[in-house]
Amino acid sequence: MSIRELTAGGLFAALVAVGAFIKITLPTEPIPMHFTLQWFFVLLAGLLLNKRLAGASVGVYLLIGLTGVPIFASGGGLSYLLRPSFGYLLGFALAAYIMAWMCEEAGRIRFWKLLFISIAGLLVYYGIGMLYFFVVCHFLIFQEVTWKILLVNCFLLTAGPDFALCVAAVGVAAKLRGVVRDSLYG
């Protein structure tokens, strides 16, 4: 990786961390959920960077948080792996990688194509998050969670605002994509 790529990757890792502190806590049962601005910065990483750098920047964020630095919405450390909501953080990394890959494969990209790519990332992020939530609740902490609770608490409450973040990030990415790509890869 070049110095520019390392700098951009570090910047996006830091932006995702900052986004964790801009949050609204939703008092859902059995586990409170957080709506944060992390997704906005993950979207920008996926839409502006190449797949290797997008996935790595979010991966670095996850590794720093798992080492104990409190940069997740509710702290940090290895114990975070046992939190049902950790799957959403894993979903961030895969979503960033997949969105960047889709951008690389798409050729010429306009607003609507970026919006489609961001929605695909949203589905990956929620899919992994909800699956992890269900598995951890049922098999690790033995907290009963029905599919109805999972759908309402883990998707419907935050998917609308996260879609709005998709639209906002696509608007920003559509303006910055050429400049960022030329600066990093041109």
N, C-alpha and C positions, 0 to 999 in steps of 0.2 A: 504494500500500500504506500502511496505517496504521502508526503507531509500534509498536503491539502485534504486527502481522503481521511487520514487519521484525525485531523482537526475537525472536519465535518462530522465524522462518526462520534467523536467526543462531545461535540456541540449538541448533536441530537440525543445522545445518552443523557446529557445534562438537562436538556429541555423536557425530556420525558420525566425525569426526576422532579423538576420544578412543577410540572403539570400535576404530579401526585398531591401537591400541597394546595392546589386550587380545587377544592372539592366540596361536594354537598353530600352529607351522610343521609342515607335513606334508612329509617328504622324498620327494616323488614325482619320477619321471623323466618327461620330460626337464626340467621346470620345477617347482621346489618350489611348493606351494600353501599358502595361509594360511587358517585358520579364525579369523575375528575376530568381535567383537561389533558391527561396523558394520551388519550386516544387521538386528539388533535395533532400532537407532535409525532405520534407513531404514523399517522396518516401522511404527514409531511415527509417523514423519512422514507416511507414506502413509495411516495409519488415523486420524490426529487432525487433519491440516491439510487445507485445500482443495487441489485439483489444482495450481493455479498456485503456491501457496506450497510444497507438498510437492516438486514438481519443481525449483523455484528453490532451495530450501535444499540439496538434494543437488547441484544444478548448481553452486552457489557453492562447495561443498566441493571438487568436481572442479576448478574453475577455480583455486582457491587452491593445490591440490596441483600442478597443471600449471605454475603460475608458479614453482615451485621450493621452496615450503615443504614440508618433509618430513612430510606428514600422511597419506600412504598407508602401507600395511603395510610396504613396503620402500623408503620414501623419497618422492621427488617429482620434478617437473621434466618438461619436454616429452619427454624420452627414455622416460618411462613409457608413452607411446603405443605404443612398440615392444615392450613387455612383453606376452606372450600373456595374462596375467591381467588386463590393463587392461579387457577387455571386461566383466568382472564389475562393475567400478566404473561403467561406462556403463549396465549393466543396473540398477544401483541407482537411477539417476536416472529411467529410464523406468518401472521398477517402482513407485517412489514416486508418480509422476504417475498411472499407471494405477490403482493401489490407491485413491488419493484420488478419482479420477474415478468409480470403481465405487462408492465410499462415497456420493458425491453422488447418483448415479443410483439407489441401492438403497432410498432412503426410510428407513423405520424399520430400525435395525440392532441385531441381537442377536449374541451370542457366535458362533453357528454361521455366520452370514452374514459376520462379520468373519474367521472362520477360512477360509472359502471364498475371500474376497478376498485374504487373505494368501498362500494357496496359489497363486492366480493370479499374484500378484506374484513369488512364488518361481520359478514356471515362466518368467516373463518374464526375471527376473534370470539364471537359469541358461541359458536359451536364448541370450540375447545373449552371455553370458560364454563359453559353449562354442563358439559360432560364431566369435567374435572370436579365441579361442584357436587354433582350427583354421586360420583364415585367416592369422593372423600366423605361426604355426609353418610352414605350408606355403609361403607366398608372400613373407614378409619375412625371416625368419631361417633358412629352409630347414632346419628341424628336422622330421624325419619323425615324425608322430603318427598312429597308427591310430585308427579309430573306437572300438575296444575300450579303448585307453589313455585316450582322451578320455572315454568313458563312466565308466570306473572312477575315474580320477584327478580328473576335473573335475566329476563329479556324485555318484557313489555314496559317495565318502569323506566328503563334507561335507553332502550333502542331508539326512541324518538329523538331525545337530545343527542345521542351519538350520531344519528343520521344527520341532524343539523350540523354537527361538527364535521361530518363528511362533506357537506355542501360548502361550509366555510373553508375547509382545508383545500378542497378542489379549486375554489376561487383563488386562494393564495398560490397554490401550486401551478395553476394555469399561467399566472403572471411570472412566477420565479423559475419555472422549470428550465427554460432555455438558458438563462443566465447561470444557474447553478450547474447544470450539466456541462456547459461550455467551460466554466471555471474549474470544475473537477476533472472532467474527462476529455475536454477539447484540446 
